[in-house]
């Protein structure tokens, strides 16, 4: 069964990108046409670097074109923890990721429905509130004009039932992710990036003072340096360690018919995006044509019919009541790590790779791509010290089993929280 996303049905026709059918060379090769790779390639080209970008499908095919379009600053760790882990440069970088995205969109004039309207992190149980209040206070101490919402305010600003409190971050917002990915691809090409679609890399090897990428079709690309930006879509034939560094969890999403005027007055009247503090929670927002969109963790197996989205549809009914007609159902992979931390690695000379964005990928991947470009082009230190190796998860092939058990365990803990 085909599951076209709301983004795919509401975006203009995709540009046609050539397939690489001949060998060539460049300064930097970028593998992967998602947000991370497109941002890196764009900023490298703007710095005068000769760049080739290879995408196995089309720009925005993977998580970058299927996610919820929530632009949330920061990493999963709070800023005080980031200071302890990697230093103040890391927390400063994390705090600016949303601003970096919106500033880039404005500079390039990308039409992607970008609105910096804020993010609400919602608490479902009293046990969530101390952690949310501490997170808010840490960002407030760094100059963020965040505010606290009690239970009554949460119902007023979200229109949803059952939240006991939460905090609002004005740095955040929303975009149409597929429009953004395609806009970044066009901007990168205009800046001089040689961008190729349907050009799957079969192997990457060190040769002499540089790297050689070998494509399925037989062509090769010689490059001094490489950014491996294929994230959770990395095949084991390309980089087995990176492919085994994360758990590729499915995120399921649904969208309703356009809301009525009465519904719009009640549901997210301020236009914020929302995600829950539960271990296995949902996230929701208004999308194109004022449709209500909601997503969350699905099964590790790909759905075979609309019935596979029953749990997500039940979540929507629990929050907003019944009677919504679902018009779109789709899914995509999210790279998760056990500690919810990004994996930024430099496993070889002139090679950078990052994976495991843990649901923060929209703002973080664009900002990280920019930082990678500055590192290669100007020698600027990376905001997070890269690991010299790529840590692999043990028994990775069994991730559908232990990942599924983990989700059931966390759902049980969520149900027992008070």
C-alpha positions in Angstrom: 0.0 0.0 0.0 1.3 3.5 -0.9 1.3 6.1 1.9 1.8 9.5 0.3 2.6 12.2 2.8 0.7 15.4 3.2 4.0 17.2 2.3 4.3 15.3 -1.0 0.7 16.1 -2.0 1.0 19.8 -1.1 4.4 20.6 -2.6 5.0 21.7 -6.2 6.4 19.1 -8.6 10.0 18.1 -7.8 12.8 19.5 -9.9 14.5 17.1 -12.2 18.1 16.3 -11.1 20.6 14.5 -13.3 22.0 11.0 -12.6 25.7 10.8 -12.4 26.9 8.6 -15.3 30.6 9.6 -15.5 33.5 9.8 -13.2 34.7 13.2 -11.8 36.6 14.8 -9.0 36.0 17.5 -6.4 37.3 19.1 -3.2 34.4 17.7 -1.0 32.0 14.9 -1.7 28.7 15.0 0.2 26.8 11.7 0.3 23.1 12.2 1.2 20.6 14.8 0.0 18.7 15.5 3.2 18.9 18.6 5.4 22.4 17.8 6.7 23.9 17.1 3.3 22.2 20.0 1.5 23.2 22.5 4.1 26.8 21.3 4.2 27.0 21.4 0.4 25.4 24.8 0.1 27.7 26.4 2.7 30.8 24.8 1.3 30.0 26.1 -2.2 29.3 29.6 -0.9 32.8 29.4 0.7 34.3 28.7 -2.7 34.7 24.9 -2.3 34.1 22.6 -5.3 31.4 20.2 -4.1 29.6 17.1 -5.5 26.5 15.9 -3.8 25.2 12.4 -4.4 21.7 11.3 -3.4 20.4 7.7 -3.8 16.8 8.9 -4.5 15.9 12.6 -4.7 16.6 15.5 -2.3 14.3 15.2 0.6 13.4 11.6 0.0 14.1 10.4 3.5 13.4 11.8 6.9 14.1 15.4 5.7 11.0 15.3 3.5 8.7 13.2 5.7 9.1 14.6 9.2 6.6 16.7 11.2 8.2 20.0 10.2 8.7 21.1 13.8 11.7 23.4 14.1 12.8 22.8 17.7 16.1 24.3 19.0 18.5 22.4 21.2 19.5 18.8 21.6 17.8 16.3 23.9 20.2 17.1 26.7 19.5 20.4 28.6 22.1 23.2 28.2 23.7 22.7 31.6 24.4 19.1 30.6 25.8 20.1 27.3 28.1 22.5 29.1 29.4 19.6 31.2 29.6 17.2 28.3 31.2 19.4 25.6 31.5 22.9 26.9 29.6 26.2 26.4 30.2 26.2 22.6 27.9 23.1 22.4 25.1 24.6 24.3 25.4 27.9 22.4 25.3 26.1 19.1 22.3 24.0 20.2 20.4 27.1 21.4 20.8 28.8 18.0 19.8 25.9 15.7 16.2 27.1 15.1 17.4 30.7 14.5 20.1 29.4 12.1 17.4 27.6 10.0 15.0 30.6 9.9 17.8 33.0 9.1 18.9 30.7 6.2 15.4 30.4 4.8 15.0 34.2 4.9 18.4 34.8 3.3 17.7 32.4 0.5 14.0 33.4 0.1 12.9 29.7 0.2 9.1 29.3 0.1 8.5 26.6 2.7 5.7 28.0 4.9 8.3 29.0 7.6 6.8 30.5 10.7 8.8 31.1 13.9 5.7 30.7 16.1 7.1 28.8 19.1 7.1 25.3 20.5 5.3 23.9 23.5 6.7 20.9 25.4 3.7 19.4 27.2 3.6 17.5 30.4 1.0 14.7 30.7 1.6 13.9 34.4 2.7 15.8 37.5 6.0 13.8 37.4 7.0 15.6 34.2 6.7 19.1 35.5 9.9 19.5 37.6 12.0 18.4 34.6 10.2 20.7 32.2 10.5 23.7 34.7 14.2 23.0 35.1 14.8 22.9 31.3 12.9 26.1 30.9 14.9 27.8 33.7 18.2 26.8 32.1 17.2 28.4 28.8 15.8 31.4 30.5 19.2 31.9 32.3 20.7 32.0 28.8 18.4 34.8 27.6 15.5 32.8 26.1 12.1 34.5 26.7 10.4 31.2 27.6 7.2 31.1 29.7 5.4 28.5 31.8 1.8 27.3 31.1 -0.3 25.7 33.8 -3.1 23.2 33.0 -5.7 25.8 32.2 -3.3 27.7 29.9 -2.3 24.4 28.2 -5.8 23.6 27.3 -6.4 27.2 26.1 -3.3 27.3 23.8 -3.4 23.7 22.5 -7.1 22.8 22.5 -6.1 19.4 23.8 -7.2 17.5 26.9 -5.1 16.0 29.6 -2.0 18.2 29.8 -1.1 19.3 33.4 1.5 21.9 32.4 4.3 22.8 30.0 6.7 25.4 28.8 6.8 27.5 25.6 10.0 28.3 23.6 9.6 31.3 21.2 12.7 30.3 19.2 11.0 27.4 17.6 8.5 27.1 14.8 7.4 25.2 11.8 8.2 24.6 8.1 7.0 22.5 5.2 10.0 20.2 5.2 9.8 18.9 1.7 9.5 22.4 0.2 12.5 23.3 2.4 14.6 20.3 1.2 13.9 21.1 -2.4 14.5 24.8 -1.9 17.9 24.0 -0.3 18.7 21.7 -3.2 18.0 24.5 -5.7 20.0 27.0 -3.7 22.9 24.6 -3.5 22.9 24.1 -7.2 22.7 27.8 -7.8 25.7 28.2 -5.6 27.7 25.8 -7.7 27.1 22.4 -6.2 27.1 19.6 -8.7 24.0 17.7 -7.4 23.1 14.3 -8.7 20.0 12.2 -7.9 19.4 8.5 -8.3 23.1 8.1 -7.8 23.6 5.5 -5.1 27.0 5.1 -3.6 28.0 1.4 -3.4 31.3 1.9 -1.6 33.7 4.4 -0.1 37.4 3.8 0.2 40.5 5.7 1.2 43.0 6.1 -1.7 46.2 8.0 -1.5 45.5 11.4 0.0 41.8 11.4 -0.6 38.7 9.3 -1.0 37.0 7.4 -3.8 33.3 6.8 -3.9 32.1 4.0 -6.2 28.5 4.2 -7.6 26.2 1.3 -8.3 26.2 2.4 -12.0 30.1 2.2 -12.1 31.1 5.8 -12.1 33.5 7.1 -9.4 34.0 10.3 -7.6 37.5 11.3 -6.3 37.4 13.8 -3.4 39.9 15.2 -0.9 37.3 15.1 1.9 33.9 13.5 2.4 30.8 14.3 4.5 28.7 11.2 5.0 25.2 12.6 5.6 23.0 9.6 4.9 22.0 9.2 8.5 19.7 6.3 9.2 19.4 5.5 5.5 23.0 4.6 5.3 23.4 1.1 3.7 25.8 -1.4 5.4 27.6 -1.7 2.0 28.5 2.0 2.2 29.6 2.3 5.9 28.6 -0.6 8.1 29.6 1.1 11.4 27.4 4.1 10.7 24.5 1.9 9.6 24.7 0.1 13.0 25.1 3.3 15.1 21.4 4.0 15.5 18.1 2.2 15.9 16.0 3.1 12.8 12.6 3.6 14.4 9.5 4.3 12.4 7.6 7.6 13.0 4.0 7.4 11.9 2.0 10.5 11.0 -1.6 11.4 10.1 -3.3 14.5 8.9 -7.0 15.4 8.9 -9.3 17.3 6.6 -8.9 21.1 6.9 -10.3 22.3 10.3 -13.4 24.4 10.5 -13.3 28.0 11.7 -14.7 26.8 15.1 -12.0 24.2 15.4 -9.3 26.6 14.5 -10.4 29.0 17.2 -10.0 26.1 19.7 -7.0 24.1 18.4 -3.6 25.7 18.4 -5.0 29.3 17.9 -1.5 30.7 18.3 0.1 28.4 15.7 2.7 26.8 18.0 4.0 23.2 17.5 3.7 20.8 20.4 5.5 17.7 21.5 4.8 15.7 24.7 7.2 14.9 27.6 6.1 11.2 27.7 8.8 8.7 26.8 6.7 7.5 23.9 4.6 10.6 23.2 3.1 12.4 20.3 3.8 15.6 18.5 1.2 17.8 16.6 0.8 21.0 14.7 -1.3 22.7 12.1 -0.2 21.9 8.5 -1.1 22.9 5.0 -4.7 24.1 4.5 -5.0 24.2 8.3 -5.1 20.4 8.7 -4.4 19.0 12.1 -1.3 16.8 12.0 -0.2 14.3 14.6 2.7 11.9 14.8 4.4 9.4 17.1 6.2 6.1 17.3 4.8 3.3 15.3 5.8 -0.3 14.9 9.2 -1.3 13.6 7.6 -3.2 10.8 6.3 -1.0 8.0 2.5 -0.7 8.0 0.7 -2.7 5.4 -2.7 -0.9 5.6 -4.4 2.0 7.2 -5.1 -0.2 10.2 -1.4 0.1 11.1 -2.1 3.7 12.1 -4.8 2.8 14.6 -2.7 3.7 17.7 -1.8 7.1 16.3 -5.4 7.8 15.4 -6.5 6.8 18.9 -3.9 9.3 20.3 -5.5 12.1 18.2 -9.0 11.1 19.5 -7.7 11.1 23.1 -6.3 14.6 22.8 -9.0 16.3 20.7 -12.0 14.1 20.6 -13.6 12.0 17.9 -15.0 13.0 14.6 -11.9 13.9 12.6 -11.6 12.5 9.1 -8.1 11.3 8.4 -7.0 12.0 4.8 -3.2 11.3 4.9 -1.2 8.5 6.6 2.6 8.1 6.1 5.7 7.1 7.9 9.5 7.4 7.8 12.6 6.4 9.7 14.1 8.3 12.7 17.6 7.6 13.9 17.5 6.9 17.7 20.4 6.3 20.0 20.2 4.7 23.5 21.4 7.9 25.3 19.4 10.2 22.9 22.7 11.9 21.8 23.9 12.7 18.4 26.8 10.7 17.0 29.3 13.1 15.3 32.3 11.1 14.1 35.6 11.7 12.3 36.5 8.0 11.6 39.2 8.8 9.0 41.3 11.7 7.7 39.0 14.2 5.9 35.9 12.2 6.7 33.0 13.4 8.8 29.7 11.6 9.5 26.7 12.3 11.8 23.7 10.3 12.7 21.2 9.9 15.5 19.3 13.2 15.6 16.7 11.6 17.9 13.7 13.7 16.7 15.6 17.0 16.6 16.8 16.7 13.1 15.1 19.6 11.3 17.0 22.5 13.0 19.9 20.4 14.2 20.8 18.8 10.9 20.8 22.1 9.0 22.9 23.8 11.6 25.3 20.8 11.8 25.7 20.8 8.0 26.7 24.5 8.2 29.2 23.8 11.0 30.7 20.9 9.0 31.1 23.2 6.0 32.8 25.8 8.2 35.1 23.2 9.6 36.2 22.0 6.2 36.3 25.4 4.5 37.8 27.6 7.2 39.1 25.2 9.9 36.5 26.3 12.4 36.2 23.9 15.3 33.1 21.8 15.3 30.6 22.7 18.1 30.6 19.1 19.4 34.0 17.3 19.5 33.8 14.4 17.0 34.5 10.8 18.0 37.5 9.2 16.2 35.4 6.1 15.6 31.7 5.3 15.0 30.2 3.4 17.9 28.0 0.5 16.8 25.1 -0.8 18.8 25.5 -4.5 19.9 23.2 -7.0 18.2 22.0 -4.3 15.8 20.3 -6.8 13.5 17.9 -7.6 16.4 16.8 -4.0 16.7 13.1 -4.7 15.7 12.9 -7.1 18.6 14.6 -5.2 21.4 13.4 -1.9 20.0 9.8 -3.1 20.1 10.2 -4.4 23.6 11.7 -1.1 24.6 8.8 0.8 23.3 6.3 -1.4 25.1 8.4 -1.0 28.3 8.4 2.8 28.0 4.7 2.9 27.3 4.1 0.9 30.4 6.2 3.3 32.4 4.3 6.3 30.9 1.0 4.6 31.9 2.2 4.2 35.5 3.5 7.8 35.9 1.5 10.1 38.1 
